[in-house]
Amino acid sequence: MHPPLSMIFFTTLAGAAQGLLLALVGLELAGVVLPRPMALAGAVLVLVLSGVGLVAASFHLGHPLRAWRAVAMWRTSWLSREVIAMPIFMALVLAWGLAHWAQVPALVPGVMAAVLAIVLYLCTGMIYAAIKAIREWAHPIVPINYLVLGVASGLLLAAALAASFGSASAVALGALALVTTVLGAATRGYALWRHLQLVPKTTLQSAIGVRHPRIVQKSQGSMGGSFNTREFFHQRSPGFVLRMRWVAAVLGFGLPVLALAAGARSAPVLALLFGVQYLGLLAERWSFFAEGQHTQNLYYDARS
C-alpha cells in the first residue's frame, strides 16, 4: 500500500503523546509526586504532540469540511471511534494539567485520560487490523505493536522530561523505556516474520484461469498512472523497502537500547535519543504501510 505521510506523522506523534501521558500518570499512581512545573510541561507536550498530529492527519482528508461526518459510523467504524476519543482525551489532559496548575487533586482526570490513551491505541491499530483484504494487517499484533511502540517512545520522552526537571524518576522511566523498546522490537520482528511467511491466496494464474508457470503482467492498459497505482502500491524498489526496515531497526530499536543499557540518563542525551528513536519510528511506520499487499496489484503493478 501507499504510505501516507499524514498518517505516518499522526500515528507516531499521537502515539508518543499518549505514551507520555501514560508514563506521567503511571508515576502518580505509583505514589510519585510530580513537580508542578514538570506536570505542566508534560501536559503541554502531550497537547502539542496530539495537536500537531491532528493537523497532519487533516491532510489525509479528501474533503476536510466534511470531516464531522466521520463520527456518524461509531457503531461499526474504528476510525469514527478514534475521531470521537481523540478530543475527549485532549480535554482530559487539559483538565489534568489545569488541576496541577491550580494545585488540586489531578488523579481522576489523569486516570481517565490514561484509559482514553489505551482506547486510542486500540482504535488506531484496529483501523488497519480490521481490513481483512490486507492480510499483513489483519492480525491482533497490529494494535499491540501500536501500543508498545507508542508507550516506548512516550516513556523515553518522559525520562528526558524528568531528567530536565531533576526528578529521580528519570532513572526508572529510562529503565522502563529500555524494556518497552526491546518488547517493541520483538513485536515488530514477529509482525515482519509473519508478513514474510504469508503465501498469496491469489495469483495471476488463478485469477485468469491459465496454468502456465510463468505469466508476467506488462501493462495495466493505459499510458500513465491512476488512483490504483498511487494508492495501492508504494512505487518503491524492494531495495528501498529493505533499507527503510534497517533504518527502523537501527534508529528505532538498536541505538536506543544500546544507549539506555549503557546508562544514558542526562536530559540532553535522552532528548536526543528520543529524536533518534522518533526518526526510526517514522521509518517503521512507513514500512508498516508499504508491507500491506492488495490483490489488485496483480493487475496494476506495471504500466505501459
N, C-alpha and C positions, 0 to 999 in steps of 0.2 A: 504494500500500500504506500501511498504518497505520505511522507511525514510532514504534517502541517506545523510550521514554526510556531503559530499561535498556540496550538495545543501543547507543544513541547515546552514552551515557556510557562504556560498556565499550570500544567501539572507539576512541573518542578518547583516553581515559585510557591504555589499554594501548598504543595507537599511539605516544603521546608517550613512555611509559616505554621501549618498545623502541627508539625513535629516540634517546633519551638514552643508553642503553647502547651503541648502535652508535657514537655520537659519541665517547664516552669511550674505548671500546676502540680505535676508529679512531685516536685520538690516540696511544695506546700503541703501536699497530702502526707509526705514523709516527715513532716514536722519542722521543716527548714523555714525560717523566717526570711523572706526575701527583702533585701534592702529596698526601700521605696524607690530610689532612682532606677535601680535595676528592673524592678517590676514595671515601672512606667516605660522605660526604654524597650523592654520586651514586648509590651502591649503595642507600642508604636511600630516596632519592627514587624510584628505579626500582621497588623493592619496594612502597613505599607506593602509588604510582600504579597498579601492577598489582593490588595487593590491593583497593584501592577499586573498581577496575574490575570485579574478580571479584564483589565484594559487589553492585555494581549489576546485573551480569549475572544474579545469582541471583534477582532479582525477575522475570525473564522466564520462570522455570520454573513450569510448572503444578503439578508435584509435586516440590518440592525434595528430598524424601527418596529419590526415585528417580534423582537426578542421576548416580549412579555408573553407571547403565546407558548413559550417553552414550558411554562408551569401547568399548562392545561392537561397534560398527559401524566400527571404524577402517579396515577394508579398503576401504570404499566411501564413507564419510561424512567430509567435510571438517570438520564440527563435531566428530566424535569425535577426529580428528587434532589439532584445536585444543585440545580438552579435555586430551588427553594431553601435548601440547607445552608448555602454559602452566605447569604446576607444575614441569616439568623446567627450563624457562627460569628460573623464580624460584629454584629450588635452585642453579642455576649462578651466578646473580647473587649469591646469598648466599655461595657459595664464593669468588667473585671479591672480594667485599667483605671477607670474613674473611682472605683472603690478603693484601690490602692492610693490614688491621689488624695481622696478625702479621708484616708486612714480609717476606713470602716471595714468590717469583715468582707473579704472578697472571695471566700472559698466557694460559695454557692454558684455565682456566675462563672467562676473558673472551672468548676467540675462540669457544669452544663456545657460550657464551650469545649471542654475536652471530649465529652461524649459526642458533640457535633463534629469534632475533628475526625474521630474514628468513623462516624457515619459518612463523612465526606470522602475519606479514603475508599470506603466500600462502594459508594456511588460512582466515583471516578473510575475505579477498576472495573466495576460491573458494566459500565457503558460499553467496554470492549469485550469483556468476558461473555457477555450475553449475545454476541454476534456469532451465531452458530456457523455461518458460512465461512468464517475465517478461523480455521482450526487451530492456528498458532495462538489465537487469543482466547478461544472458548475453553477456558480452564480456570479452576479456582486459584492457581498460582498467580494470576494477573492481579487481582485485588490485594493478595498477600504481599506481592512484590511492591506495589504502590505504597502500602502501609509501611513495610520495613524500610524502604529507601527514603521515604519521607521522614520517618522518625529518626533515621540515622543522620540525615542532613540537619534536621532540627536540633538534635542533641549536640552536634558539633557546633552549630551556631550558638546554642545556649551555653556551651562551655566557653566559647570566645566571649560571650556577653558577661558571664560570671567572672571570668578572669579579668576583664576590663574594669569591673567594679570591686575587684579584690575579694570576691566571695570564695570561701573554702570549698563550695560545691563544685567549682570548676574541675577539680580532680575526679570526683565521682561522675560528673557529666562526661568528661573525656573518656573515662573507662567504659561507660555505657555506649558512647559513640563508637568506640572500638568494637565492642561486642556486636552492636547492631549493623555496623558496616560489614563485618565478617559474615553475619547472618544474611545481609543483603546480597553479598557476593554468592552465597550458597543458593539462595532462592533464584537469583538471576541466572546462575550457572545451570540450575536444574531446568529453568524455562528454556534456555538456549539448547541444552541437550535434548529436551523433548521436541523442540522445533526440528532439529536435525534428524530425529528418528521418524518423523511423520512421513508416511507414504501417501502420495496423492491418490485420492479416490477416483479422479477423472483424468484421463489422458487424451491426447489428440486422437489416438486410435479409437478409444471407447466413445469419444464424442461424435465422430463422423462415421463410425462403423467400419473402419478399414483396419485390417490387422497387419499391415506392413510394419516391419520392425523400426523403420526409420521414416518419420514424417517431420518435415521442417516447415514451420509457418513463416512465409516470406513477406506477406503484406496483409494489412487489415482492409485493403480495398480502397484506400484513399492516399493522397499525396502528403498529408500532414498529420499533426496530432489532433486529438479530440478529448472530450471530457474523460473518456475511458482511459486513455494513455496518460492523462495528467493526474487523475485522482486514484487510480487503482494500481499504479506502479511508480516506484521511486526514481526511475530513469538513471540509476547509478550502476556502475560495474560491480561485479562480485568482489573485486579487489578493494573498492571503496568501502563497501559494506564491511568487509573484514577489518579494514583499518579503523573504522568507527567502533567496532567491537573492542579492538585493542585499546583505543583511546578511553573508552568507558572502563575497561578493566584496570588500566594503569592509573588514570586520574581519579576515577570514581571509587575504586576499591584499594588498589595496591599501595599508592603513595599515602593515603590517609591511614591505612592500617599500619604501615611501617613507621610513620611519624608519631602516631599515637602510642604505639608499642614502645617507641624509643623514649617516650616521656615528654612529648610536646605539650606544654601547659601554659605558656605565656600567651597573653591576649593577641599580640600581632601575629604570632605563628599560627594560632588557632584560627584567626580570621582569614589568614592567607590559605590555610588548609581547607577552610570552608569554601573559599573561592575556587580552589583547585578541584575539590570534590564536586562542586556545582557544575563545572565545565564537563567533568566526567559523566555526571547525570544527564546533562544535555545530550551527550553522545549516546548514552544508554537509552534515553527515550527516543532518539532518532532511530536507533537500531530496532527498538520495540515496534515502532510503526512500520519500518521497512520490512520487517520479518513477516508481516501479515501477507499471506498469499491468497489472492482471489482467483477463482476458477476462470473468470473472464480473461485473464492474462494469457490463457492458451490461444486466444483469438486475436488479442490486441497487443501482443508483445513486440511486434515489429510493424513498420510502415514502409511503404514503397518510396 
